[in-house]
């Protein structure tokens, strides 16, 4: 990626102030968002599904999959769950869920507890998409850290997951 516009001597630990390294990290974060948020990454992640897949479909499928893993096999997962997990408004979640159902990645059935609600679940195609997305995400991470010592890769992976969880937590607040 190369050095950011900040001067190298502005880095914390090199006699510089901590603020400069936080600025560089912030710039790097937004660069990642731009690069990884492009639909071409989503399309590659869905390659095993046999056709290009919108990134939003992958996000919905992963939200449903994560909710099922976190809340158990009998959990009532609906549009509200998807909205909360993706930190989007319910109307947007409703539209994305409907599109993901239409694409065959999600199924829905009546809620056993509330006839006005729909219970969501992954179809076989949705489980395949989720698996393909996980493989793609792991491959991107592995390629980006390929030259790093294994201990540093594992430490960074752990810390990066903590970082992402902390951001998600703050967004919920």
C-alpha positions in Angstrom: 0.0 0.0 0.0 2.9 2.4 0.6 3.4 5.0 3.2 0.4 7.3 3.9 0.8 11.1 3.6 1.8 11.4 7.2 5.6 11.6 7.7 7.3 8.5 9.0 8.7 10.3 12.0 5.2 11.2 13.1 4.6 7.5 14.1 4.1 6.7 17.7 7.0 4.7 19.1 9.5 6.6 16.8 9.5 9.7 18.9 6.3 11.0 17.3 3.0 11.6 18.9 0.2 9.0 19.2 -2.2 11.2 17.4 -0.4 10.9 14.1 -0.5 7.1 14.2 -4.2 7.2 15.0 -4.7 9.5 12.0 -2.8 7.0 9.8 -4.9 4.2 11.2 -8.1 6.1 10.5 -7.0 6.8 6.9 -6.1 3.1 6.5 -9.5 2.1 7.9 -11.4 4.2 5.4 -9.2 3.0 2.6 -10.1 -0.6 3.5 -13.8 0.4 3.6 -13.5 1.8 0.0 -11.5 -1.1 -1.3 -13.4 -4.0 0.3 -16.8 -2.4 -0.1 -16.7 -2.5 -3.8 -19.2 -4.9 -5.5 -16.4 -6.8 -7.3 -15.3 -8.2 -4.0 -18.9 -9.3 -3.3 -19.2 -10.8 -6.7 -16.0 -12.8 -6.3 -17.1 -14.0 -2.8 -20.2 -15.4 -4.4 -18.4 -17.1 -7.2 -19.2 -20.6 -5.9 -22.9 -19.7 -6.2 -22.4 -19.7 -10.0 -23.2 -16.1 -10.6 -22.2 -12.6 -9.5 -23.7 -11.7 -6.1 -24.4 -8.3 -4.7 -22.4 -7.5 -1.6 -25.7 -6.6 0.2 -26.9 -10.3 -0.3 -23.7 -11.5 1.3 -24.1 -9.2 4.2 -27.7 -10.3 4.8 -26.8 -14.0 4.6 -23.9 -13.5 7.0 -26.1 -11.6 9.4 -28.7 -14.4 9.5 -25.9 -17.0 9.8 -24.3 -15.1 12.7 -27.6 -14.7 14.5 -28.3 -18.4 14.1 -24.9 -19.2 15.5 -25.2 -16.8 18.4 -28.8 -17.3 19.3 -29.2 -21.0 18.6 -31.1 -23.1 16.0 -34.6 -22.3 17.3 -34.0 -18.5 17.5 -36.6 -16.3 15.9 -34.6 -14.4 13.2 -36.5 -11.8 11.3 -36.0 -8.5 9.5 -35.4 -6.7 12.8 -32.5 -9.0 13.6 -31.0 -8.3 10.2 -31.5 -4.6 10.7 -29.8 -4.7 14.1 -26.9 -6.8 13.0 -26.2 -4.6 9.9 -26.9 -1.4 11.8 -29.4 -0.3 9.2 -33.0 1.0 9.4 -35.8 -1.7 9.3 -37.2 -0.5 6.0 -33.8 -0.9 4.3 -33.4 -4.3 6.0 -36.9 -5.3 4.8 -36.0 -4.5 1.2 -32.6 -6.3 1.4 -34.2 -9.4 2.9 -36.9 -9.4 0.2 -34.2 -9.2 -2.5 -32.1 -11.9 -0.8 -35.2 -14.2 -0.6 -35.9 -13.5 -4.3 -32.3 -14.4 -5.2 -32.9 -17.8 -3.4 -30.4 -17.3 -0.5 -33.0 -17.0 2.2 -36.3 -18.7 3.0 -39.0 -17.4 5.2 -41.8 -19.0 7.1 -44.5 -17.7 9.4 -43.4 -17.0 13.0 -44.8 -19.5 15.4 -45.2 -16.8 18.0 -46.5 -13.9 15.9 -48.4 -14.3 12.7 -47.5 -10.8 11.6 -43.8 -11.7 11.5 -41.7 -13.9 9.2 -38.9 -16.2 10.4 -35.8 -16.2 8.2 -33.4 -19.1 7.4 -30.7 -19.8 5.0 -31.4 -22.0 2.0 -28.8 -24.4 0.6 -27.7 -21.7 -1.8 -27.5 -19.3 1.2 -25.3 -21.7 3.2 -23.1 -22.1 0.1 -22.9 -18.3 -0.3 -22.0 -17.9 3.3 -19.2 -20.5 3.0 -17.9 -19.0 -0.2 -17.8 -15.5 1.5 -15.9 -16.9 4.5 -13.4 -18.6 2.2 -13.0 -15.4 0.2 -12.6 -13.2 3.3 -10.0 -15.6 4.8 -8.1 -15.6 1.4 -8.0 -11.8 1.3 -6.7 -11.7 4.8 -4.1 -14.4 4.1 -2.9 -12.7 1.0 -2.6 -9.3 2.6 -0.5 -10.8 5.5 1.4 -13.4 3.5 4.8 -12.0 4.2 4.3 -11.6 7.9 5.6 -14.0 10.6 2.9 -16.4 11.7 2.7 -15.2 15.2 2.2 -11.6 14.0 -0.5 -12.8 11.6 -2.4 -14.5 14.4 -2.0 -11.6 16.8 -3.2 -9.2 14.2 -6.2 -11.4 13.3 -7.2 -11.5 16.9 -6.7 -7.8 17.5 -8.4 -6.9 14.2 -11.5 -9.0 15.2 -11.5 -7.2 18.6 -11.2 -3.8 16.8 -14.2 -4.7 14.5 -16.3 -5.9 17.5 -15.5 -2.7 19.4 -16.6 -0.6 16.4 -19.8 -2.6 16.1 -20.5 -2.2 19.8 -20.1 1.6 19.7 -22.4 1.8 16.7 -25.1 0.0 18.7 -24.7 2.5 21.6 
